[in-house]
Amino acid sequence: MRRLVSCAVLAVLLSGCANAEPNVMNEPPTTWSVPAKYVFTLTSDCGERALLGKFRVTVEGDEVVRTEGLDDAARRALMLRLANLVPTLQQLEAEAESARQKGAKVEVERDLGDAHPTRITIDKSATVADDESCYTIQDYTIGLAPEPSASPSR
């Protein structure tokens, strides 16, 4: 009986070691392959700057070709008609990397499927208020989203 209990304990202990190595299938990819065309919703909601609000962004060839303000703040921002106000995802990643190299606190969350950024926060200085940039990326779609069809006239 003692031998049976000892073998059972040993089997339990060894089975716990079987999964000691991290499973790379659960780890998100670390690099994102930028598609030629994509659409996403960008929410920029902190800091004192022109780029605040919720935007629908269409990108082709790593250039923003269309932006739509989805809330009042975004529509006001777009009325400023600033060139390159709304960035591509690749430009957001470049902004984050540049800030990191300059000593800013940067956090980038990525999609588990293809590693596109889903949230980027940048705090350039812990002692300065309102210098943060906070971006949330949603509704990411590779290719171009179909345009809404016109309603038939009656």
C-alpha positions, -999 to +999 in steps of 0.1 A: +000+000+000+028+024+009+044+017-025+012+025-043+008+058-024+044+067-031+039+060-068+007+080-069+025+110-052+054+107-077+030+106-106+012+137-094+045+156-089+059+146-123+026+156-141+029+191-126+063+194-142+050+184-176+036+219-183+065+238-167+076+253-200+055+282-213+031+273-241+040+296-270+005+290-284-009+312-256+016+340-262+005+368-286+027+374-316+051+403-311+052+417-346+023+428-368+024+426-405+009+458-418-017+451-445-020+472-476-056+483-467-073+483-434-100+501-413-102+507-376-119+528-349-095+549-329-104+564-296-080+590-283-091+601-248-064+617-228-039+646-229-042+681-240-040+680-278-061+683-309-064+645-315-092+637-291-124+617-298-135+586-316-126+583-352-133+557-380-101+555-400-094+541-435-058+533-444-044+524-479-007+521-485+001+533-450-017+566-456-049+577-440-073+582-469-105+588-449-115+598-414-149+601-399-156+617-365-178+594-345-184+618-316-185+656-311-149+658-299-137+640-331-158+661-354-144+693-338-109+679-342-115+672-379-128+707-384-093+720-376-082+705-409-048+697-396-027+677-420-020+642-407-040+647-375-053+611-374-025+585-376-022+551-391-016+522-367+020+520-380+024+558-371+010+551-336+035+523-331+063+546-343+051+574-319+052+548-290+087+536-299+101+571-303+086+581-269+101+549-253+135+557-267+132+592-251+124+577-217+086+578-216+065+552-200+049+533-228+025+504-228+013+486-259-013+459-258-017+436-289-043+414-304-037+377-297-044+368-333-022+390-355-005+414-330-020+446-343-020+472-315-053+473-295-042+499-268-013+523-266-006+546-237+023+570-236+032+591-206+062+614-216+068+626-180+056+614-147+058+650-133+039+668-161+001+667-162-018+662-195+011+651-216-003+616-220-015+600-251-041+572-248-053+553-278-078+524-280-080+505-313-113+486-321-131+472-351-099+465-369-107+450-403-082+440-430-093+453-465-117+481-469-150+482-452-179+484-476-194+518-480-230+520-467-254+515-495-277+543-504-313+537-494-337+533-523-358+564-531-395+560-530 
